[in-house]
Amino acid sequence: MYHQTNHQMEELMKEIAREEAFIVVVGEFNHGKTTFVNSLMGEKILPMGILPTTATINIIGKGERKLEVHYKDATSKAIELDELHSFIGDHPVENIEMITVQHPDVPFAAPYYMVDTPGLNDLNKTRSDVSYGFIPKADVVFFLLKADQPISGTELSFLEDTLLEEGLNNIVFVMNFAEEMDDEDELEEMIEDLSTKLKSIKGLESPVIIPYDAYEVLFNGNQHYLHTIETVISDFQAKGSKTLRQNRYRSLLERIDQTFVLEKEECLQLTQLKSNEVIDLQTWLSFNEQQMQEVLVQVNEYVAEQIREIKVMADKSIAFHQEEWRSEVAHIIDQYTGPSNQFAERVEKEINRYLARERKYWLERYLPKVNILIEKVRDHIVLELIKVTENEESIMWKAIDAQSTYSNQSFFKTNRPAKMDPTIMAGVLTGGAATVLVSVGTGMIVPLVGLAVYPILRKKMEDSALKEAKELLSGQVSSSIDRFSLELSGNVSTYIDETMDGIETNIQSYLANHYKVARKKLDETIELGKKETHELSLELQQNEKQTLEKLEQIKMSIEHMNSKKLEYNHE
């Protein structure tokens, strides 16, 4: 909490504590930056050329003549002047932090250092990034321009969007190559035009513009130009680094204040999310339970349609066998050759034995196929419902995780694969053919002869009219087989209904348990959320208090420096 604010305050405190003051030389390549730096030392130390040469940050300070390469792994090595040329142009500099140059003739002393940077418009992005990366450390900027060229749009953009944006207002505009201007009036006109443009920019109401010629100073010893630069540097040194950074401090403080306000708003939103949005998930869950009821209506309609289709297929199979059964029963009647007085009992017994076998055969052959169809219907429904419920649970937890920073150990969520839940099918396929057979009972399957016809049949048999008896019984076969088929169809239909009813009941139990578990998880999350929201609120208040106290201390420190600056100006 307030991490960014605290980070920015730490950076500001480092700036306040920093003893070194950096005079940074910037400008587009081929504007003579390196020649300018060399002119201050009175010697061609750093490589110069018409192509981009500076590849690293070069830091120049006063001292005994010495050159060192500093690497990013905190190691360094001393080099000779002629070796410095190996670090120019396209030399790989990714592992180099900086190159330091000490020279006895530089016109400033520690803690002031001058920094030569790669060109701003260098096409090599690595070199260009080096320049932009060092800008926040600048205390004074020497912005090199060409005296015979108006300031460009890219230079103005760099000035406004980078230097001034960073709170850097100690900027000296150096119009280099002044000696190349044949007419002194023309040079004055260029300076006037530049001044007019710069004054229109907020923060540059009194721009410092100096004509200069680095080549003339370095190779011809023109002390006039050099004296002008030395005077400017001397003025900056007299003010002191802390005074130079006052505008920078104010800019950083404004940025910190803005960050603090934003982070405070984020903290308030976080507590609101914890206390409100997680609770809203309970409403979301209730809504999904209502939606699921609508889904179950669709499931029931789907099941009813599938049941109808399965029954139609079973009935078609039974109807297919009806003619075979009729033919075989008629054959049993026709083939009887026993005593006439035993005809009815024996034939009826044989017919019932045959139909019982056929019924058992049909059930054993076709009921497994019915079960397969039932299982396909069940699997389709269950897998779709599992996908829906698991997707709901996933969305629920993602929503909780996305809007909450509660303890990640609150719950251990189980990610189940979308596979069949065995409890949904438990006990619903109840034995297949054996179950249907048991449900029929053990009595006669189909009475072929009605009670009204039986006395006539006995009389005919007594009269040995076997032929007529067979004809009479044959007339009863079709209706008897129809009743047999209807009874078989009814029993299969009942079995299908009861099986699917069991599946639907178990599905509803599965969903009820799913929502019961989900509600329990949400309730526990909400209770935990209330507790952690309270703790978070206290923690945020404490963090806010500490951050404000720290910020106030920094502001007081800067105000104290400001009072010293006023004393200095008064003197």
PATORKE-969538 format. One record per residue (C-alpha): residue number from 1; residue in one letter; chain; x, y, z. Coordinates in steps of 0.001 Angstrom, whole numbers, plus 500000, padded with zeros to 6 digits. Each point is the difference from the previous one (the first is absolute). Layout:
<atoms>
[NUM,'A','A',[X,Y,Z]]
...
</atoms>
This chain:
<atoms>
[1,'M','A',[500000,500000,500000]]
[2,'Y','A',[501316,503426,498988]]
[3,'H','A',[502906,498105,498430]]
[4,'Q','A',[500447,502411,497107]]
[5,'T','A',[499756,503031,502278]]
[6,'N','A',[502639,498589,502327]]
[7,'H','A',[502218,499049,497053]]
[8,'Q','A',[499819,503546,498642]]
[9,'M','A',[500744,501442,503456]]
[10,'E','A',[503058,497740,500283]]
[11,'E','A',[501194,501241,496605]]
[12,'L','A',[499490,503614,501107]]
[13,'M','A',[501900,499382,503232]]
[14,'K','A',[502873,498526,497972]]
[15,'E','A',[499956,503162,497880]]
[16,'I','A',[500113,502186,503114]]
[17,'A','A',[502854,497955,501472]]
[18,'R','A',[501985,499883,496758]]
[19,'E','A',[503208,501977,500295]]
[20,'E','A',[501083,499856,496353]]
[21,'A','A',[498691,502648,497651]]
[22,'F','A',[499839,499117,496315]]
[23,'I','A',[500365,502473,497163]]
[24,'V','A',[498551,498006,497131]]
[25,'V','A',[500771,500829,496393]]
[26,'V','A',[497175,499059,497619]]
[27,'G','A',[499167,500616,496381]]
[28,'E','A',[499633,498274,496690]]
[29,'F','A',[503071,498274,498610]]
[30,'N','A',[502261,502079,497755]]
[31,'H','A',[499248,503063,502139]]
[32,'G','A',[503499,499912,501531]]
[33,'K','A',[499179,498697,503516]]
[34,'T','A',[503227,498052,500411]]
[35,'T','A',[502078,502797,498479]]
[36,'F','A',[498323,502363,502473]]
[37,'V','A',[501018,497757,502929]]
[38,'N','A',[503553,499661,498655]]
[39,'S','A',[500217,503788,499644]]
[40,'L','A',[499398,500394,503725]]
[41,'M','A',[502958,497683,500701]]
[42,'G','A',[502150,501738,497384]]
[43,'E','A',[500956,496649,498513]]
[44,'K','A',[498572,497496,497554]]
[45,'I','A',[499225,497264,502526]]
[46,'L','A',[496630,498619,498877]]
[47,'P','A',[499664,498695,496391]]
[48,'M','A',[498375,502430,497537]]
[49,'G','A',[498677,499597,496451]]
[50,'I','A',[497283,500781,497491]]
[51,'L','A',[498290,496705,500806]]
[52,'P','A',[498471,499040,503383]]
[53,'T','A',[502992,499238,502212]]
[54,'T','A',[498905,500085,503626]]
[55,'A','A',[498631,496565,500863]]
[56,'T','A',[500012,500193,503781]]
[57,'I','A',[499483,502440,502839]]
[58,'N','A',[503307,501819,500422]]
[59,'I','A',[500426,501745,503361]]
[60,'I','A',[502699,502671,500201]]
[61,'G','A',[501384,501315,503269]]
[62,'K','A',[502979,501978,501307]]
[63,'G','A',[503012,498014,501168]]
[64,'E','A',[503173,498273,499026]]
[65,'R','A',[499802,498786,496414]]
[66,'K','A',[498271,496618,499989]]
[67,'L','A',[497555,497995,497811]]
[68,'E','A',[497929,497069,501292]]
[69,'V','A',[497301,497731,498569]]
[70,'H','A',[497335,499041,502565]]
[71,'Y','A',[497963,496862,499326]]
[72,'K','A',[496499,499123,501188]]
[73,'D','A',[501358,497131,502101]]
[74,'A','A',[501686,502671,502207]]
[75,'T','A',[503472,499279,498598]]
[76,'S','A',[502193,502581,498278]]
[77,'K','A',[503306,500295,498194]]
[78,'A','A',[502363,502831,499143]]
[79,'I','A',[500641,500663,496312]]
[80,'E','A',[502369,502121,497954]]
[81,'L','A',[498863,502908,497869]]
[82,'D','A',[500473,498114,496735]]
[83,'E','A',[497804,497162,501306]]
[84,'L','A',[497056,502380,500407]]
[85,'H','A',[499425,499904,496249]]
[86,'S','A',[498956,496340,500306]]
[87,'F','A',[496894,501095,501920]]
[88,'I','A',[498522,502205,497296]]
[89,'G','A',[497626,499463,497087]]
[90,'D','A',[498347,496578,499966]]
[91,'H','A',[502059,498527,502798]]
[92,'P','A',[497730,497775,502162]]
[93,'V','A',[499397,501896,503228]]
[94,'E','A',[497291,497895,501647]]
[95,'N','A',[502347,498968,502836]]
[96,'I','A',[501527,503459,500520]]
[97,'E','A',[498618,502279,502703]]
[98,'M','A',[502131,503064,499167]]
[99,'I','A',[503457,501286,499090]]
[100,'T','A',[501589,502464,502425]]
[101,'V','A',[502601,502567,498983]]
[102,'Q','A',[502073,502030,502455]]
[103,'H','A',[501888,503003,498670]]
[104,'P','A',[501803,502756,501871]]
[105,'D','A',[498780,502837,497740]]
[106,'V','A',[496208,499646,500199]]
[107,'P','A',[498471,503300,501238]]
[108,'F','A',[498074,498496,502957]]
[109,'A','A',[500813,497856,503015]]
[110,'A','A',[498294,497208,501927]]
[111,'P','A',[497204,499467,500765]]
[112,'Y','A',[499272,501405,496515]]
[113,'Y','A',[500425,497724,496999]]
[114,'M','A',[499247,500448,496328]]
[115,'V','A',[498267,497233,498068]]
[116,'D','A',[500350,499438,496263]]
[117,'T','A',[497071,497999,498614]]
[118,'P','A',[499241,498246,496683]]
[119,'G','A',[498036,502009,497433]]
[120,'L','A',[496269,500358,500555]]
[121,'N','A',[499202,499183,496366]]
[122,'D','A',[502408,497062,499860]]
[123,'L','A',[498439,497264,497893]]
[124,'N','A',[501567,497438,502342]]
[125,'K','A',[497240,499570,502585]]
[126,'T','A',[502353,498682,502674]]
[127,'R','A',[502163,503126,499819]]
[128,'S','A',[496981,502299,499868]]
[129,'D','A',[498443,498292,503055]]
[130,'V','A',[503223,500593,501927]]
[131,'S','A',[499519,503750,499562]]
[132,'Y','A',[496343,500016,501009]]
[133,'G','A',[500741,497750,502968]]
[134,'F','A',[502527,502412,501521]]
[135,'I','A',[497862,503132,499675]]
[136,'P','A',[498237,499583,503417]]
[137,'K','A',[503436,500312,501684]]
[138,'A','A',[500815,503339,498366]]
[139,'D','A',[500345,503148,502123]]
[140,'V','A',[501134,502327,497213]]
[141,'V','A',[499462,499376,496293]]
[142,'F','A',[502114,501411,497209]]
[143,'F','A',[497744,499651,496951]]
[144,'L','A',[502154,500211,496878]]
[145,'L','A',[498427,501474,496876]]
[146,'K','A',[501466,501052,496660]]
[147,'A','A',[500342,503768,499761]]
[148,'D','A',[499142,500042,496295]]
[149,'Q','A',[496865,497848,500354]]
[150,'P','A',[496657,500790,501691]]
[151,'I','A',[499055,497700,502863]]
[152,'S','A',[498242,496938,498547]]
[153,'G','A',[496665,498487,500913]]
[154,'T','A',[501652,496918,501510]]
[155,'E','A',[502263,502202,502125]]
[156,'L','A',[497020,502011,501258]]
[157,'S','A',[498160,496770,500744]]
[158,'F','A',[502959,498676,501999]]
[159,'L','A',[500202,503290,501857]]
[160,'E','A',[496319,500043,501012]]
[161,'D','A',[499187,496302,500354]]
[162,'T','A',[503219,498843,501655]]
[163,'L','A',[502035,502777,501624]]
[164,'L','A',[497226,502270,501266]]
[165,'E','A',[497786,497017,500781]]
[166,'E','A',[502740,498785,502357]]
[167,'G','A',[500054,503380,501744]]
[168,'L','A',[503328,501053,498471]]
[169,'N','A',[500129,503753,499548]]
[170,'N','A',[503750,500634,500326]]
[171,'I','A',[500498,499856,496238]]
[172,'V','A',[502680,501809,498023]]
[173,'F','A',[499416,500108,496245]]
[174,'V','A',[503409,499912,498303]]
[175,'M','A',[499910,501197,496368]]
[176,'N','A',[503053,498149,498726]]
[177,'F','A',[501938,500727,496772]]
[178,'A','A',[499545,503753,500579]]
[179,'E','A',[503168,500791,498015]]
[180,'E','A',[498440,498528,496885]]
[181,'M','A',[497509,502881,499964]]
[182,'D','A',[501620,502628,497739]]
[183,'D','A',[497754,502793,501120]]
[184,'E','A',[499878,500898,503694]]
[185,'D','A',[496591,501564,499536]]
[186,'E','A',[498726,496745,498558]]
[187,'L','A',[501207,498167,503131]]
[188,'E','A',[498213,502521,502220]]
[189,'E','A',[496853,499534,497949]]
[190,'M','A',[500188,496197,500433]]
[191,'I','A',[500444,500474,503759]]
[192,'E','A',[497020,502367,500111]]
[193,'D','A',[497792,497588,498046]]
[194,'L','A',[500978,497132,502298]]
[195,'S','A',[499316,502111,503083]]
[196,'T','A',[496546,500925,498710]]
[197,'K','A',[499117,496352,499406]]
[198,'L','A',[501289,498870,503379]]
[199,'K','A',[498209,502749,501960]]
[200,'S','A',[496682,498693,498686]]
[201,'I','A',[500626,496725,501847]]
[202,'K','A',[498804,499785,503600]]
[203,'G','A',[502958,499862,502360]]
[204,'L','A',[502403,501747,497612]]
[205,'E','A',[499033,503630,500487]]
[206,'S','A',[503670,501058,500242]]
[207,'P','A',[502019,497579,497857]]
[208,'V','A',[503814,500094,500202]]
[209,'I','A',[501476,499969,496472]]
[210,'I','A',[503749,500051,499355]]
[211,'P','A',[501731,500136,496618]]
[212,'Y','A',[502984,497644,499937]]
[213,'D','A',[502434,498315,497665]]
[214,'A','A',[501512,496844,501481]]
[215,'Y','A',[502366,499477,497065]]
[216,'E','A',[501341,503551,500311]]
[217,'V','A',[500625,499528,503741]]
[218,'L','A',[501597,496558,499674]]
[219,'F','A',[502265,500562,497025]]
[220,'N','A',[500532,503763,499960]]
[221,'G','A',[499908,500742,503725]]
[222,'N','A',[497189,502573,499832]]
[223,'Q','A',[499769,500931,503677]]
[224,'H','A',[497002,502317,499573]]
[225,'Y','A',[497580,497144,499378]]
[226,'L','A',[501609,497876,502701]]
[227,'H','A',[499790,502805,502552]]
[228,'T','A',[496252,500339,499336]]
[229,'I','A',[499415,496322,500768]]
[230,'E','A',[502260,500097,503071]]
[231,'T','A',[498013,502974,501341]]
[232,'V','A',[496689,498145,499579]]
[233,'I','A',[501370,496885,501714]]
[234,'S','A',[501435,502124,502795]]
[235,'D','A',[496584,501566,500615]]
[236,'F','A',[498389,496564,500248]]
[237,'Q','A',[502711,498830,502409]]
[238,'A','A',[499442,503034,502189]]
[239,'K','A',[496306,499157,500407]]
[240,'G','A',[500733,496457,501167]]
[241,'S','A',[498494,496735,498788]]
[242,'K','A',[497100,500045,502479]]
[243,'T','A',[498922,503428,498809]]
[244,'L','A',[500279,498930,496358]]
[245,'R','A',[497602,497151,500653]]
[246,'Q','A',[497206,501997,501647]]
[247,'N','A',[497812,500026,496912]]
[248,'R','A',[500735,496326,499505]]
[249,'Y','A',[498959,499269,503590]]
[250,'R','A',[496724,501882,499530]]
[251,'S','A',[499274,498085,496804]]
[252,'L','A',[500674,496676,501724]]
[253,'L','A',[497842,501005,502965]]
[254,'E','A',[497101,500843,497696]]
[255,'R','A',[500391,496587,498392]]
[256,'I','A',[500068,498327,503418]]
[257,'D','A',[496845,501875,501084]]
[258,'Q','A',[498220,498874,496829]]
[259,'T','A',[501111,496400,500505]]
[260,'F','A',[498896,500094,503643]]
[261,'V','A',[496526,501216,499055]]
[262,'L','A',[499666,497268,497363]]
[263,'E','A',[501218,497267,502338]]
[264,'K','A',[497711,501211,502773]]
[265,'E','A',[497060,499760,497609]]
[266,'E','A',[501124,496502,499017]]
[267,'C','A',[500146,499003,503678]]
[268,'L','A',[496467,501296,500584]]
[269,'Q','A',[498789,498110,496967]]
[270,'L','A',[501733,496876,501275]]
[271,'T','A',[498165,500117,503311]]
[272,'Q','A',[496725,500590,498177]]
[273,'L','A',[500661,497036,497734]]
[274,'K','A',[500730,497829,502998]]
[275,'S','A',[496902,501039,501895]]
[276,'N','A',[497526,500235,497125]]
[277,'E','A',[500889,498171,496819]]
[278,'V','A',[500687,496601,501578]]
[279,'I','A',[496616,500224,501700]]
[280,'D','A',[498470,500734,496600]]
[281,'L','A',[501179,496548,498926]]
[282,'Q','A',[497334,498511,502252]]
[283,'T','A',[497357,501716,497904]]
[284,'W','A',[501819,498757,496920]]
[285,'L','A',[499823,496421,501325]]
[286,'S','A',[496272,500290,500775]]
[287,'F','A',[499408,501297,496496]]
[288,'N','A',[501860,497014,498566]]
[289,'E','A',[497921,497629,502099]]
[290,'Q','A',[496875,501542,498463]]
[291,'Q','A',[501541,499685,496579]]
[292,'M','A',[500737,496357,500720]]
[293,'Q','A',[496333,499366,500712]]
[294,'E','A',[499278,501250,496503]]
[295,'V','A',[502710,497700,498712]]
[296,'L','A',[498372,497073,501816]]
[297,'V','A',[496717,500740,498214]]
[298,'Q','A',[501879,499689,496729]]
[299,'V','A',[501666,496817,501262]]
[300,'N','A',[496605,498495,500837]]
[301,'E','A',[498718,500856,496545]]
[302,'Y','A',[503093,498424,498463]]
[303,'V','A',[499604,496874,502164]]
[304,'A','A',[496326,499649,499091]]
[305,'E','A',[500841,500220,496306]]
[306,'Q','A',[502792,497432,500352]]
[307,'I','A',[497727,497657,501985]]
[308,'R','A',[497420,500153,497229]]
[309,'E','A',[502637,499136,497420]]
[310,'I','A',[501389,497097,502046]]
[311,'K','A',[496470,498597,500542]]
[312,'V','A',[499221,500315,496292]]
[313,'M','A',[503165,498002,499189]]
[314,'A','A',[499063,497309,502571]]
[315,'D','A',[496446,499796,498662]]
[316,'K','A',[501285,499655,496441]]
[317,'S','A',[502162,497085,501064]]
[318,'I','A',[497063,498324,501777]]
[319,'A','A',[497764,500578,496982]]
[320,'F','A',[502706,498480,497775]]
[321,'H','A',[499824,496746,502013]]
[322,'Q','A',[496197,499874,500255]]
[323,'E','A',[499498,498182,496675]]
[324,'E','A',[502656,497465,500939]]
[325,'W','A',[498240,499368,503310]]
[326,'R','A',[496594,499651,498289]]
[327,'S','A',[501404,497546,497487]]
[328,'E','A',[501682,497866,502668]]
[329,'V','A',[496888,499908,502244]]
[330,'A','A',[497869,498995,497010]]
[331,'H','A',[502551,497262,499234]]
[332,'I','A',[499802,498707,503604]]
[333,'I','A',[496197,499729,499700]]
[334,'D','A',[500136,498356,496599]]
[335,'Q','A',[502653,497426,501026]]
[336,'Y','A',[498061,498709,503017]]
[337,'T','A',[499204,496261,499607]]
[338,'G','A',[499118,498978,503540]]
[339,'P','A',[496667,499115,501604]]
[340,'S','A',[497172,502361,499219]]
[341,'N','A',[498985,500414,503638]]
[342,'Q','A',[503496,501262,500894]]
[343,'F','A',[500361,502277,497013]]
[344,'A','A',[499229,503341,501698]]
[345,'E','A',[502172,499477,503090]]
[346,'R','A',[503023,498609,498118]]
[347,'V','A',[499924,502498,497165]]
[348,'E','A',[499513,502957,502331]]
[349,'K','A',[502875,498816,502173]]
[350,'E','A',[502283,499560,496991]]
[351,'I','A',[499070,503390,498606]]
[352,'N','A',[500653,501737,503339]]
[353,'R','A',[503337,498219,500349]]
[354,'Y','A',[500980,501132,496502]]
[355,'L','A',[498945,503623,500558]]
[356,'A','A',[501794,500105,503354]]
[357,'R','A',[503208,498914,498258]]
[358,'E','A',[499477,502571,497248]]
[359,'R','A',[499360,502773,502474]]
[360,'K','A',[503151,499106,501958]]
[361,'Y','A',[501978,499782,496749]]
[362,'W','A',[498724,503401,498827]]
[363,'L','A',[500789,501652,503343]]
[364,'E','A',[503486,498504,500184]]
[365,'R','A',[500721,501016,496412]]
[366,'Y','A',[498425,503448,499783]]
[367,'L','A',[499855,501421,503537]]
[368,'P','A',[503809,500512,500105]]
[369,'K','A',[499590,502099,496860]]
[370,'V','A',[497265,501980,501751]]
[371,'N','A',[502379,500503,502935]]
[372,'I','A',[502711,501268,497633]]
[373,'L','A',[497590,502571,498602]]
[374,'I','A',[498985,501017,503526]]
[375,'E','A',[503659,500348,501011]]
[376,'K','A',[500712,502179,496958]]
[377,'V','A',[497135,502290,500964]]
[378,'R','A',[501241,500063,503605]]
[379,'D','A',[503632,500611,498997]]
[380,'H','A',[499047,502874,497712]]
[381,'I','A',[497922,501690,502703]]
[382,'V','A',[502477,499418,502803]]
[383,'L','A',[503078,501135,498092]]
[384,'E','A',[498246,503170,498903]]
[385,'L','A',[498829,500737,503551]]
[386,'I','A',[503462,499300,501430]]
[387,'K','A',[501509,502400,497462]]
[388,'V','A',[497457,502657,500967]]
[389,'T','A',[500447,499577,503755]]
[390,'E','A',[503789,499769,499851]]
[391,'N','A',[500086,503014,497707]]
[392,'E','A',[497826,501867,502508]]
[393,'E','A',[502340,498995,502831]]
[394,'S','A',[503042,501030,497978]]
[395,'I','A',[498420,503380,499208]]
[396,'M','A',[499064,500419,503651]]
[397,'W','A',[503561,499400,501204]]
[398,'K','A',[501531,502106,497253]]
[399,'A','A',[497660,502812,500975]]
[400,'I','A',[500950,499622,503666]]
[401,'D','A',[503711,499822,499198]]
[402,'A','A',[499837,502929,497585]]
[403,'Q','A',[498348,502371,502448]]
[404,'S','A',[501545,498764,503213]]
[405,'T','A',[503435,499847,501590]]
[406,'Y','A',[498749,497805,502804]]
[407,'S','A',[502269,497254,501187]]
[408,'N','A',[500731,497618,497156]]
[409,'Q','A',[499675,497179,502537]]
[410,'S','A',[496326,500774,500627]]
[411,'F','A',[498823,496946,498077]]
[412,'F','A',[501518,497131,498131]]
[413,'K','A',[497941,499829,496837]]
[414,'T','A',[499632,496573,498379]]
[415,'N','A',[500230,500002,496217]]
[416,'R','A',[497949,496990,498968]]
[417,'P','A',[500249,498726,496423]]
[418,'A','A',[496763,499991,498011]]
[419,'K','A',[499285,496299,500455]]
[420,'M','A',[497070,497882,501193]]
[421,'D','A',[499066,500372,503646]]
[422,'P','A',[499249,496410,501180]]
[423,'T','A',[497362,501211,502462]]
[424,'I','A',[497858,501227,497138]]
[425,'M','A',[499610,496478,498598]]
[426,'A','A',[499953,498090,503297]]
[427,'G','A',[497111,497537,500169]]
[428,'V','A',[498194,501110,496861]]
[429,'L','A',[500817,497085,497646]]
[430,'T','A',[498344,497352,502150]]
[431,'G','A',[500934,496707,498425]]
[432,'G','A',[498685,500210,496476]]
[433,'A','A',[498079,496997,498634]]
[434,'A','A',[499772,498206,503346]]
[435,'T','A',[498287,503010,501556]]
[436,'V','A',[497392,500204,497260]]
[437,'L','A',[499333,496248,500203]]
[438,'V','A',[499512,500151,503762]]
[439,'S','A',[497570,502868,499640]]
[440,'V','A',[497654,497833,497870]]
[441,'G','A',[499366,497303,502553]]
[442,'T','A',[499987,496175,499696]]
[443,'G','A',[496501,499303,498714]]
[444,'M','A',[498776,499193,496493]]
[445,'I','A',[501358,502419,497414]]
[446,'V','A',[496961,500081,497675]]
[447,'P','A',[496697,498044,500441]]
[448,'L','A',[499256,498859,496478]]
[449,'V','A',[496431,498827,500699]]
[450,'G','A',[497399,502191,501676]]
[451,'L','A',[497646,498553,502603]]
[452,'A','A',[496988,500511,497737]]
[453,'V','A',[501547,497859,497264]]
[454,'Y','A',[501404,497246,502231]]
[455,'P','A',[496754,497910,500453]]
[456,'I','A',[499491,499857,496237]]
[457,'L','A',[503621,498988,499503]]
[458,'R','A',[499716,497190,502597]]
[459,'K','A',[496839,498660,498330]]
[460,'K','A',[501676,499931,496603]]
[461,'M','A',[503018,498223,501469]]
[462,'E','A',[497714,497510,501667]]
[463,'D','A',[498462,499354,496603]]
[464,'S','A',[503555,499487,498706]]
[465,'A','A',[499593,503051,497801]]
[466,'L','A',[503732,500821,500278]]
[467,'K','A',[500127,501647,496620]]
[468,'E','A',[497270,502458,500875]]
[469,'A','A',[501643,500687,503372]]
[470,'K','A',[503264,500907,498268]]
[471,'E','A',[498138,502333,497663]]
[472,'L','A',[498253,501647,502933]]
[473,'L','A',[503239,500530,501937]]
[474,'S','A',[501821,501249,496872]]
[475,'G','A',[497491,502835,499820]]
[476,'Q','A',[501081,501156,503481]]
[477,'V','A',[503755,500110,499202]]
[478,'S','A',[500219,503512,498462]]
[479,'S','A',[498230,501796,502869]]
[480,'S','A',[501941,497974,502584]]
[481,'I','A',[503365,500910,498433]]
[482,'D','A',[498874,503654,499884]]
[483,'R','A',[499276,499879,503744]]
[484,'F','A',[503369,498292,500616]]
[485,'S','A',[501836,502657,497962]]
[486,'L','A',[498093,502792,501693]]
[487,'E','A',[500852,498622,503423]]
[488,'L','A',[503704,499691,499064]]
[489,'S','A',[500022,503528,498570]]
[490,'G','A',[498321,501336,503145]]
[491,'N','A',[502536,498345,502294]]
[492,'V','A',[502946,501312,497927]]
[493,'S','A',[498411,503464,499970]]
[494,'T','A',[499620,499931,503796]]
[495,'Y','A',[503639,498925,500349]]
[496,'I','A',[501150,502911,497777]]
[497,'D','A',[497882,502500,501938]]
[498,'E','A',[501203,498822,503397]]
[499,'T','A',[503637,499939,498877]]
[500,'M','A',[499876,503543,498607]]
[501,'D','A',[498081,501187,503088]]
[502,'G','A',[502866,498684,502112]]
[503,'I','A',[502547,501833,497864]]
[504,'E','A',[498046,503259,500192]]
[505,'T','A',[499674,499670,503788]]
[506,'N','A',[503728,499426,500383]]
[507,'I','A',[500794,502918,497691]]
[508,'Q','A',[497882,502295,502127]]
[509,'S','A',[501752,498717,503127]]
[510,'Y','A',[503368,500613,498352]]
[511,'L','A',[499058,503586,499117]]
[512,'A','A',[498556,500649,503452]]
[513,'N','A',[503245,498801,501574]]
[514,'H','A',[502053,502051,497525]]
[515,'Y','A',[498217,503218,500959]]
[516,'K','A',[500084,499086,503682]]
[517,'V','A',[503814,499686,499834]]
[518,'A','A',[500299,503185,497925]]
[519,'R','A',[497829,501927,502470]]
[520,'K','A',[502089,498736,502894]]
[521,'K','A',[503206,501105,498280]]
[522,'L','A',[498571,503418,499286]]
[523,'D','A',[498676,500426,503521]]
[524,'E','A',[503405,499116,501442]]
[525,'T','A',[501690,502357,497535]]
[526,'I','A',[497641,502822,500930]]
[527,'E','A',[500581,499468,503723]]
[528,'L','A',[503730,499918,499432]]
[529,'G','A',[499624,503086,497814]]
[530,'K','A',[498254,501931,502762]]
[531,'K','A',[502775,499145,502420]]
[532,'E','A',[502807,500781,497575]]
[533,'T','A',[498247,503182,498821]]
[534,'H','A',[500075,501292,503555]]
[535,'E','A',[503656,499020,500370]]
[536,'L','A',[500807,501510,496619]]
[537,'S','A',[498289,503247,500910]]
[538,'L','A',[502105,500291,503157]]
[539,'E','A',[503158,499160,498071]]
[540,'L','A',[499209,502575,497311]]
[541,'Q','A',[499411,502684,502622]]
[542,'Q','A',[503336,499201,501619]]
[543,'N','A',[501781,499981,496623]]
[544,'E','A',[498394,503289,499034]]
[545,'K','A',[501068,501591,503287]]
[546,'Q','A',[503599,498778,499644]]
[547,'T','A',[500179,501078,496361]]
[548,'L','A',[498670,503487,500773]]
[549,'E','A',[502446,500418,502895]]
[550,'K','A',[502884,498964,497778]]
[551,'L','A',[498841,502329,497225]]
[552,'E','A',[499648,502881,502446]]
[553,'Q','A',[503560,499450,501241]]
[554,'I','A',[501296,500163,496435]]
[555,'K','A',[498058,503193,499322]]
[556,'M','A',[501358,501591,503166]]
[557,'S','A',[503515,499039,498975]]
[558,'I','A',[499511,501655,496612]]
[559,'E','A',[498459,503093,501625]]
[560,'H','A',[503036,500229,502242]]
[561,'M','A',[502231,499949,496919]]
[562,'N','A',[497782,502682,498443]]
[563,'S','A',[500511,502252,503004]]
[564,'K','A',[503754,499606,499600]]
[565,'K','A',[499640,500895,496330]]
[566,'L','A',[498177,503214,500943]]
[567,'E','A',[502786,500877,502442]]
[568,'Y','A',[502540,499401,497244]]
[569,'N','A',[498100,502187,497530]]
[570,'H','A',[499635,502742,502619]]
[571,'E','A',[503739,499997,500641]]
</atoms>
